[in-house]
Amino acid sequence: MNNALDQLISDRHHLENTSDSDVFSKTKEFQKIVGSVREMGMYPYFQALECNLGSEAIIKGKKVIMLGSNNYLGLTTDPRVREAAIDAIRKYGTSATGSRLLNGTLEIHETFEREIADFLGKEAALVFTTGYQVNIGIISALANENTSAFLDKLNHASLQDAVKMAGCNTHYFKHNNPEDLERLLQAAPKHQAKLIAIDGVFSMEGDITPLPKMLALAKKHNARLLIDDAHGLGILGKRGEGTAGHFGLSKEVDLIMATFSKSLASTGGCVAGDFEVIDYIKHFGRSMIFSASITPANLAAASESLKILRAEPERVLQAAKNAQSIVQGLSAMGWKVGNTETPIVPVHIGNDLYTMLLWKELLEEGVYVNPILYPAVGKDKAMLRVSTMSTHTKDHLSFALDKFHKVGKKLELI
């Protein structure tokens, strides 16, 4: 089975470059591959949870330790957050039924925008329906073919897609490498506007951008700096205010993007910055103008989560402590753990097949983690993405580490 699966994984890599007179032709080929993987019981995606208990979940009738969620502060099942969402439905209904530009703005949208802007240390903020739409909206509004955009090679796909859509002259620098960024900045056309767009916390690696150096380069080369803090909000800074707050640079960073689908236990996202810039994006950000606004329930859940974060900053520290326990435990066993500084813990395997086998064995043992394969990471750089929450107990972590040891020995990976 392993040889057949290995071949199927290899075949999958070639699909994206398939060319044919019928745009549907690659779908038939894909079904041959994915159908075989499903028959082998090795398909790792779209796993349907029957119940989400936060630090635990029920899948196929079995309770598992959830180490594959972005629910860093454990708030998705908090009774206060649930009640806030229910109350919002009672007051406003289930949808705003329109775009923010026209009939889709409720007073809770504007109230929360003031709250999140204050928390992030900015004059104003603008809420979007999804985090992906935030980056599309920011860059499509501000940048164009006369913009040189500079992105870290490991940036989130939403930033990469945004600069493509905007038609920017895009340059990718080596991961977390200010020297390479400066080389590109110096070589860029002098007449073009410059935008540096970087993740604050990298979603797969768990490491943090060297923000002080990046900001210094932005100022030196007259560039604007956008930080995508989807995974930084709630886990960095003494109050969980994110990467810019972690470095004490909230005022200096031009734009801070954040999402609500991680620490704030909801969906949606926002951008925060100077009022005039935010007001411009509000009127020209296509992904907001041409989408229905975030629902009252989602917004209320994010707002209540922000209130809890402000009142209980100890959650930030606990999530970090739990991550340290996992890192230390896995490292002691011989697993290759990445250079993480956050509750995101990458366990590097390399080979796609062994990564999928490891994922399956762990799930059967009661531990839910995420297998990350190409193209989410480079070829032959497959890994497991493990993530901790503030609500994980010592028993949760001890159980998970025991299973990693058992399965690792069985597969001869440690």
C-alpha positions, 0 to 999 in steps of 0.5 A, spaced: 500 500 500 505 504 501 508 504 494 502 505 491 500 511 496 507 514 494 506 514 487 499 517 488 502 523 492 507 524 486 502 524 481 498 529 485 504 534 484 503 534 476 496 536 476 496 543 477 500 544 470 496 539 466 494 543 460 488 540 455 482 543 451 477 542 456 478 545 463 475 540 466 480 534 464 484 535 470 478 534 475 477 527 472 485 525 473 484 528 480 478 523 482 482 517 480 488 519 485 484 522 491 479 516 490 484 511 491 487 515 497 480 515 500 479 507 499 486 506 503 483 510 508 489 515 508 485 522 506 487 527 511 482 533 509 475 535 510 475 531 517 468 532 519 468 533 527 461 531 530 462 535 536 467 541 538 469 541 545 475 546 544 481 542 547 477 536 545 473 534 539 469 528 537 470 525 530 467 518 528 464 517 535 471 518 538 474 523 543 480 526 541 485 531 543 485 537 539 492 539 537 490 542 530 486 548 531 487 555 531 483 556 537 489 559 541 485 562 547 480 556 547 474 561 546 470 558 541 466 554 546 466 559 552 459 560 554 460 568 554 462 568 547 456 563 545 451 567 549 453 574 545 452 570 539 445 568 541 443 575 543 446 578 537 441 574 533 435 575 537 437 583 536 439 583 529 437 577 526 442 572 522 444 576 517 445 584 515 443 582 508 447 586 504 454 590 503 457 594 508 457 600 503 449 600 502 444 596 507 449 592 511 452 596 516 449 595 523 451 599 529 455 593 532 460 594 526 462 601 528 462 599 535 467 593 534 471 597 529 472 602 535 474 597 540 479 593 535 482 599 533 483 602 540 486 595 542 491 595 536 493 602 538 490 605 531 486 611 529 481 607 526 479 600 523 475 596 518 471 590 519 471 584 513 467 578 512 473 574 512 480 574 513 482 572 506 478 578 504 482 583 508 488 582 504 485 582 498 481 589 500 487 592 502 492 591 497 487 592 491 485 599 494 492 601 495 496 598 490 497 597 482 501 596 477 505 602 479 507 599 486 513 595 487 510 589 493 515 586 497 513 579 500 516 574 505 517 567 501 513 564 506 507 569 507 500 567 507 496 565 500 492 571 501 497 576 501 500 573 495 494 573 491 492 580 493 499 582 489 497 578 483 490 581 483 492 588 484 498 587 478 503 589 483 511 588 481 512 583 486 519 581 489 519 575 494 525 575 499 528 570 503 524 568 509 525 573 515 531 575 511 532 583 512 538 583 508 535 580 502 529 585 503 534 591 503 537 588 496 530 588 493 528 595 495 535 598 493 534 594 486 526 596 485 524 602 480 525 609 484 519 611 481 514 606 483 511 606 490 513 601 495 509 596 499 512 591 504 507 586 506 509 581 511 506 575 516 507 577 523 507 570 525 508 565 520 502 560 520 506 554 518 513 555 522 510 559 528 516 564 528 516 571 528 518 576 523 524 581 525 519 587 525 524 592 528 529 591 522 523 590 517 520 597 519 527 600 519 528 598 512 521 601 510 523 608 513 529 608 510 527 606 503 520 610 503 516 604 503 509 603 507 509 596 511 503 592 512 503 586 517 498 580 517 497 578 524 492 573 523 496 568 528 499 574 532 493 577 535 491 574 541 498 570 542 503 575 542 504 581 546 503 582 554 495 583 552 495 579 546 495 585 542 499 582 537 506 582 533 507 590 533 505 590 540 510 585 542 515 589 539 512 596 542 511 598 535 504 599 534 504 606 532 509 605 527 507 600 523 502 603 517 497 597 517 495 592 521 491 586 519 488 581 523 483 575 523 477 573 528 478 566 526 483 564 531 484 567 538 477 571 537 473 565 536 469 567 530 470 568 523 472 575 519 477 580 519 479 587 520 485 592 518 487 598 522 491 604 521 490 612 520 483 614 519 484 617 512 487 610 510 482 606 513 476 611 510 479 610 503 480 602 503 472 603 506 470 606 499 475 602 494 476 595 497 472 591 492 472 585 497 468 588 502 464 593 497 462 587 493 461 582 499 455 581 504 457 584 511 460 580 517 454 577 520 451 579 527 453 573 531 460 572 528 461 580 530 458 579 537 462 573 538 469 576 536 467 582 540 466 578 546 472 574 545 476 581 545 473 583 552 475 576 555 482 577 552 482 584 555 480 581 562 484 575 562 491 576 559 493 570 562 490 566 557 496 569 552 501 566 557 498 559 558 498 558 551 505 559 550 507 555 556 503 549 553 507 550 547 513 550 550 511 543 554 510 540 547 516 543 544 520 540 549 517 534 550 517 532 542 525 535 542 527 530 547 524 524 543 528 526 537 522 529 533 525 535 528 521 541 531 522 548 528 524 554 530 517 556 533 516 562 538 508 561 538 503 556 540 504 553 532 509 547 533 511 544 526 514 537 526 518 536 520 518 530 517 519 531 509 516 525 506 509 526 504 507 519 505 510 518 512 507 525 514 500 522 512 502 515 515 504 519 522 497 523 521 493 517 521 496 513 526 496 519 531 488 520 529 487 513 531 491 513 537 486 519 539 490 525 537 488 530 532 494 534 528 494 537 521 498 534 516 501 539 511 503 537 504 505 540 498 503 546 495 502 548 502 509 547 504 515 546 499 516 539 496 519 534 500 518 539 506 512 535 509 510 536 516 505 536 522 502 542 524 501 542 532 498 547 535 496 548 543 491 552 546 491 556 553 485 551 555 489 544 554 491 541 561 497 537 563 493 531 562 492 533 555 499 534 553 502 528 556 497 524 553 499 527 546 506 526 547 505 519 549 502 518 543 507 521 539 512 517 542 508 510 541 507 512 533 514 515 532 517 508 534 512 504 531 514 508 524 521 508 526 521 516 525 525 517 532 
